[in-house]
Amino acid sequence: MVNDANTHPGEEHVATPRNAAAAADTMARQWLILQHIPRFPGHTSSASLHTMLEGEGHHVTRRTLERDLVALTTRFPLECDDSQKPFAWCWSRHAKVFDIPGMEPAAALAFRLVQIWGSRMLPGATQTALQPHFSRAQQVLKDNGMLSRWTEKIRIVERGPPTHPPKVADGVLQVVYAALLQDRWCTVNYRARGSDTPQTHQLNPLGLIVTHGLLYLVCTINAHQDPRQLLLHRMSDARPLDRERVQPKDFDLDTYLRDGNLGLPLDSKPIKLKALFHGQAAHTVAETPLSGDQTVRPGANGALEVHATVADTLDLRGWIFGFGEMVEVLAPQSLRDEFKRRIKALSKMYVK
């Protein structure tokens, strides 16, 4: 606080333009200091803060800066590491988010939704850095009755029965996410399906896919060049490698997905699907096309005859089977014959 030298004890202090300007300058300077102090475990030195202030046009002595820091520490959760010189300063790891202007309810809702549904896709360090914002968002929403109920009114549901996602070891998440973020290889022990003995692999990470509660790492393995998918919950003993990531020629994650690789492809070539869709299945395929080149025309008895170029995958078969008698595959003939064999096998199973 700036004191008026002409004010005597017991007299009312009257702000002058000079006093007001000095107080405003002090407040602006201290606000800059607060903005440039990182949260633990980050630190900044008083020398760095002094250089920053000079660059921002606040020409004060080092002693003035030190007095500012001491004063701010009495009002804010700042910590000083005086074991080294110059001293290092940081916000406490438990400090609440301090925003001016304050966090808006809409921003708070966005943080809350990310925390609920998107946090598994964030690197561990990012989750830790965002934790104070998540806490602040919950408090803002608690004070806003209308938006606070939004998370009670919306759900993200995958098709099929609800399942509980498998547990991924924290150490695996940290290493794999760091490898993706830093474009580095890593090594893991991986237990393949049906095997009790894990094998050690060196992985060249290319991307991460989240689906049905599962985390898939798309990567090349050891000396192989073709991208593969490994489930993170089957990994253990993950360690980083000081080896730069190699980008396979022509690899693109979106193209990889469009080609049906996540759907357990049975053939690298797409197929020309021709099928009759009835009832609810007809409504579904009309509203959510199977491909960009899908065409639809009326069939007999209110059915829709659908033509589409699709990836030849197990997911395609499961999706069609899910509609039961509402979908009849007409072509290709190999897929129609496959459905005939499966239906006969199911018929034998259920006549017992």
C-alpha positions, 0 to 999 in steps of 0.5 A: 500500500502506498502511504501519503507522507502528508497524512498524520495519524488519526487523519483520514487518508485522501487518495490523490492522482499520484497515489492512485497511479502508484497503487495501480502500477504496484497492482499491475506489477504484482499481477504480472509477477503472479502470472509468471510464477509456475505451479509446483514442481516448476520454479522461477527465480527472482532474477528471471522475474526481474528480467520479465518485469523490465521487459514489460516496462516495470523498471524497479529494483531487485529489492522492490521485487523481493518485497513484492514477493514477500508481500504476495506470499502472505496473501497467496499460496506461494512457496519459496525454495531458499536452498539456492540463490537466487531463490526459486518461487512457485505456486503450491501444488495445492493452490486453487486456480486464480483467474481474472476474470473468473472461470465462466460457467460454460468453461467450467462445464467444458472442463468437467466434461473433459474430466469425466469423458476425456481424461483417459486420452490426456498424457499424465502430466497434462492431467496433473496440470489440469487438476486444479482447473478440474477442481475449480470447475466443480466449484463453479458448477456447484454454484451454478444450479442449472449447469451443475445438473447437465452432467446428470442429463447426458451420457455417452453409450457405446453399442452393445451391453455395457462393459467395465473397461480393463485396468491399465497399469499407471506405469504403462500409461505414463510411458506409452503416453510419453513415447507418443508425445515425445516421438520416442520408442518404448519397450513393453512386456506384452501378453497376447490373447490366449497366452500366459507368457508375456513377450518383450517388444520394442514399440514404435508408437504411431497413434492411440485409439480409444473405443468401447472403453479399450485403449489401442496403441497403433505401432510398429513392433521390433523390426517389422514395418507394418502397423499393428494394434496392441491393447494397453491393458495387456502391457506390463513393465513399460520403459522408455527408449532413447530412440527417435520414432520412425514414421512409416511411409504413407501412414496416416491414422485417419486413413488407417481407420477408414481402411477398417484396420480397427475392425479386425480386417479379413482382407486388405481390399474393400468389398462392394456390399449389396444388401436388403434392409428392412424395418429399423435397419432400413432407417438406421442405414438411411440416416447413418450411411455405411460409406461416402459412395452409398446409394439406396433405392426402394426394394420389395415390401418397403425394404431398402436396397443398399449399395456401399463400398465397405471394409471387409472386417469382422465388425461388419459381420457383427454389425449385420448379424446384430440386425438379425432378419432385418438384413439380407446380404445379396453380394458379394456371393462369398459373404452371402455364403458365409452368412448361410453357413453361420445361420445353419450352424446357429440353427443346429445349436438352438434346435437342441 
